[in-house]
Amino acid sequence: MADKQKILVVDDDESIAELVALYLNKECFRTQISYDGEDALKAFKEFEPDLVLLDIMLPGMDGYGVLREIRKESKVPVIMLSAKGEVFDKVLGLELGADDYVMKPFDSKELVARCKAVLRRSGDKSGVSENIKAPNSQTGEYVEYPGITINKTNYMVTYNGTKLDMPPKELELLYYLAANPNRVFTREQLLDKIWGYEYPGDTRTVDVHVKRLREKIKAGENWSISTIWGVGYKFEVN
């Protein structure tokens, strides 16, 4: 039997943390609970989770600080938990590398479903367009254009000869666009494809991830990530 996937639950509210862990355990996940930021970082290294549920309001180091430290060394998916509903707080979490943002109070079943969706997406090995052929230097599922190779099998992006650090959702978004060149996708379509569920009223999630991609990679010889105003985005190839 395959090992259970591990989820680190970080929340200073013991009742919430224990309830979330209970629901996750019923769904056959292994869980560990931390109640503050410093302990969370220690547990992250020792427990080696497949996913982190991270509350923003923590004693000592807050969730944003914990996320920054995690992203220095790992691309493990992180779902932020918060009673804050301001767009700024959501965008900040996403810009720091979070994969999702869940508002409190939340339905435990929905939270479990989101955990499964994020884990499924981070481990998805779905196929690539048939017309994209693998060069000898690459294996698995990837796309390649002058100056850039996006490999979804090993979650690696090589840009102008340099390997880039990229959180899973950024890479998956880039891969999906690049695997479907010159096709325009709405923000809603990208949310559904990459995140795997509806994100009501939060299409800025896609905008934030595209912004981060553009900060890391510039347009190539014959390709670019183009904005189609009023519609969405496409990976444009000349």
C-alpha positions as CSV (number, residue, x, y, z in Angstrom):
1,M,0.0,0.0,0.0
2,A,1.3,3.4,-0.9
3,D,2.3,5.7,1.9
4,K,-0.3,8.2,3.1
5,Q,0.2,11.8,2.0
6,K,1.2,14.1,4.8
7,I,-0.3,17.4,5.7
8,L,1.1,19.9,8.2
9,V,-1.7,21.9,9.8
10,V,-0.5,25.2,11.3
11,D,-3.0,27.2,13.3
12,D,-2.8,28.7,16.8
13,D,-6.5,27.9,17.5
14,E,-6.3,24.4,18.9
15,S,-10.0,23.5,18.3
16,I,-9.7,24.5,14.6
17,A,-6.4,22.7,14.1
18,E,-7.7,19.5,15.7
19,L,-11.0,19.6,13.8
20,V,-9.1,20.0,10.4
21,A,-6.7,17.2,11.3
22,L,-9.6,15.0,12.3
23,Y,-11.3,15.5,8.9
24,L,-8.0,14.9,7.0
25,N,-7.2,11.8,9.0
26,K,-10.7,10.4,8.1
27,E,-9.7,10.9,4.4
28,C,-6.5,8.8,5.0
29,F,-4.0,11.7,5.3
30,R,-1.3,11.7,7.9
31,T,-1.3,15.0,9.8
32,Q,0.8,16.9,12.2
33,I,-0.2,20.1,14.0
34,S,1.9,23.2,14.9
35,Y,0.5,26.1,16.8
36,D,3.1,28.8,16.0
37,G,5.5,29.9,13.2
38,E,8.8,28.7,14.7
39,D,7.4,25.3,15.5
40,A,5.9,25.1,12.1
41,L,9.3,25.6,10.4
42,K,10.8,22.9,12.6
43,A,8.0,20.5,11.9
44,F,8.2,21.2,8.2
45,K,11.8,20.0,8.1
46,E,11.2,17.0,10.3
47,F,7.7,15.9,9.1
48,E,8.4,16.6,5.4
49,P,4.8,17.2,4.4
50,D,3.2,17.0,1.0
51,L,1.0,20.0,1.7
52,V,0.9,22.8,4.4
53,L,-2.3,24.4,5.7
54,L,-1.0,27.7,7.0
55,D,-2.9,30.2,9.1
56,I,-1.8,33.8,8.7
57,M,-2.4,35.1,12.2
58,L,0.2,33.2,14.3
59,P,2.0,34.1,17.5
60,G,5.6,35.2,16.9
61,M,6.4,34.7,13.2
62,D,3.2,35.1,11.2
63,G,2.0,32.9,8.3
64,Y,3.6,35.2,5.7
65,G,7.0,34.8,7.4
66,V,6.6,31.1,7.5
67,L,5.7,31.0,3.9
68,R,8.7,33.0,2.9
69,E,11.0,30.6,4.8
70,I,9.4,27.6,3.2
71,R,9.7,29.0,-0.3
72,K,13.4,29.6,0.2
73,E,13.9,25.8,0.1
74,S,10.8,24.1,-1.1
75,K,8.0,24.1,-3.7
76,V,5.6,22.1,-1.5
77,P,2.0,23.3,-2.0
78,V,0.8,25.7,0.7
79,I,-2.8,26.7,1.3
80,M,-3.2,29.9,3.4
81,L,-6.0,30.0,6.0
82,S,-7.2,33.4,7.2
83,A,-10.1,35.4,8.6
84,K,-8.9,38.3,6.6
85,G,-10.9,38.8,3.4
86,E,-9.2,41.8,1.9
87,V,-7.9,41.5,-1.7
88,F,-4.5,42.8,-0.5
89,D,-4.1,39.9,1.9
90,K,-5.0,37.3,-0.7
91,V,-2.7,38.8,-3.3
92,L,0.2,39.0,-0.9
93,G,-0.2,35.4,0.0
94,L,-0.2,34.4,-3.6
95,E,2.7,36.6,-4.5
96,L,4.7,35.0,-1.8
97,G,4.1,31.6,-3.3
98,A,0.9,30.2,-1.8
99,D,-1.1,27.9,-4.0
100,D,-4.6,28.7,-2.5
101,Y,-6.3,30.9,0.0
102,V,-9.2,29.8,2.2
103,M,-11.4,32.1,4.2
104,K,-12.4,31.4,7.8
105,P,-14.9,30.2,8.8
106,F,-14.7,27.4,6.2
107,D,-16.6,24.2,5.6
108,S,-14.3,21.3,6.6
109,K,-15.4,19.2,3.7
110,E,-14.7,22.0,1.3
111,L,-11.2,22.4,2.8
112,V,-10.5,18.7,2.4
113,A,-11.7,18.9,-1.2
114,R,-9.3,21.9,-1.8
115,C,-6.4,19.9,-0.3
116,K,-7.1,17.0,-2.6
117,A,-7.3,19.4,-5.6
118,V,-4.0,21.1,-4.8
119,L,-2.3,17.8,-4.2
120,R,-3.8,16.3,-7.4
121,R,-2.7,19.3,-9.4
122,S,0.9,19.3,-8.0
123,G,1.2,15.7,-8.9
124,D,-0.7,15.7,-12.1
125,K,1.2,14.1,-15.0
126,S,-1.5,14.6,-17.7
127,G,-0.4,14.5,-21.3
128,V,1.1,17.2,-23.6
129,S,0.0,18.2,-27.0
130,E,0.8,15.4,-29.5
131,N,2.6,17.8,-31.9
132,I,5.3,18.7,-29.3
133,K,8.2,16.4,-29.6
134,A,10.8,15.7,-26.9
135,P,14.4,16.6,-27.6
136,N,17.1,14.1,-26.7
137,S,18.1,16.1,-23.6
138,Q,14.6,16.0,-22.1
139,T,12.4,13.1,-20.9
140,G,8.8,13.0,-19.8
141,E,6.2,15.7,-20.5
142,Y,7.6,19.1,-21.5
143,V,7.4,21.8,-24.1
144,E,10.3,23.6,-25.6
145,Y,10.8,26.9,-27.4
146,P,13.9,28.9,-28.2
147,G,15.4,29.9,-24.8
148,I,13.0,28.0,-22.6
149,T,12.0,24.4,-21.7
150,I,9.2,23.6,-19.3
151,N,9.3,20.1,-18.0
152,K,6.2,19.0,-16.2
153,T,7.4,15.6,-15.3
154,N,10.3,16.8,-13.1
155,Y,8.8,20.3,-12.5
156,M,11.8,22.1,-13.9
157,V,12.0,25.2,-16.1
158,T,15.2,26.0,-17.9
159,Y,15.4,29.6,-19.2
160,N,18.3,30.8,-21.3
161,G,20.4,27.9,-19.9
162,T,19.5,28.6,-16.3
163,K,17.3,26.4,-14.1
164,L,14.5,28.5,-12.5
165,D,12.9,28.0,-9.1
166,M,9.2,28.1,-9.7
167,P,6.3,27.1,-7.4
168,P,4.1,24.3,-8.8
169,K,1.1,26.5,-9.8
170,E,3.3,28.9,-11.7
171,L,4.9,26.1,-13.6
172,E,1.6,24.4,-14.4
173,L,0.1,27.6,-15.7
174,L,3.1,28.3,-17.9
175,Y,3.2,24.7,-19.1
176,Y,-0.5,24.7,-20.0
177,L,-0.3,28.0,-21.9
178,A,2.9,26.9,-23.7
179,A,1.4,23.5,-24.6
180,N,-1.5,25.2,-26.3
181,P,0.3,28.0,-28.3
182,N,-1.8,30.9,-29.7
183,R,-4.9,29.7,-28.0
184,V,-6.7,32.3,-25.9
185,F,-7.9,31.2,-22.4
186,T,-10.1,33.2,-20.1
187,R,-9.1,33.6,-16.5
188,E,-12.0,31.3,-15.5
189,Q,-10.8,28.6,-17.9
190,L,-7.3,28.8,-16.4
191,L,-8.6,28.7,-12.9
192,D,-10.7,25.6,-13.6
193,K,-7.8,23.8,-15.5
194,I,-4.9,24.7,-13.2
195,W,-6.6,24.9,-9.8
196,G,-9.3,22.3,-10.5
197,Y,-12.3,24.1,-9.0
198,E,-14.2,27.4,-9.1
199,Y,-12.6,30.4,-7.5
200,P,-15.6,32.7,-7.2
201,G,-14.8,36.3,-7.8
202,D,-11.0,35.7,-7.5
203,T,-9.8,35.8,-11.1
204,R,-6.9,38.0,-9.9
205,T,-5.3,34.7,-8.8
206,V,-4.4,34.1,-12.5
207,D,-3.3,37.8,-12.9
208,V,-0.9,37.4,-9.9
209,H,0.6,34.2,-11.3
210,V,1.1,35.7,-14.7
211,K,2.7,38.7,-13.2
212,R,5.1,36.5,-11.3
213,L,5.9,34.5,-14.5
214,R,6.7,37.7,-16.4
215,E,9.0,38.9,-13.6
216,K,11.0,35.6,-14.0
217,I,11.0,35.2,-17.8
218,K,11.0,37.8,-20.6
219,A,9.6,37.2,-24.1
220,G,11.7,35.0,-26.3
221,E,12.7,35.1,-29.9
222,N,9.3,34.1,-31.2
223,W,7.2,33.7,-28.1
224,S,5.6,35.7,-25.3
225,I,2.8,35.5,-22.7
226,S,0.3,37.9,-24.1
227,T,-2.6,39.6,-22.5
228,I,-5.8,39.6,-24.5
229,W,-7.6,42.6,-22.9
230,G,-11.1,41.8,-21.6
231,V,-10.6,38.1,-22.2
232,G,-7.5,36.5,-20.7
233,Y,-4.1,35.2,-21.8
234,K,-2.3,33.2,-24.4
235,F,1.2,31.9,-25.1
236,E,1.8,33.7,-28.4
237,V,4.2,32.1,-30.9
238,N,5.2,33.9,-34.1
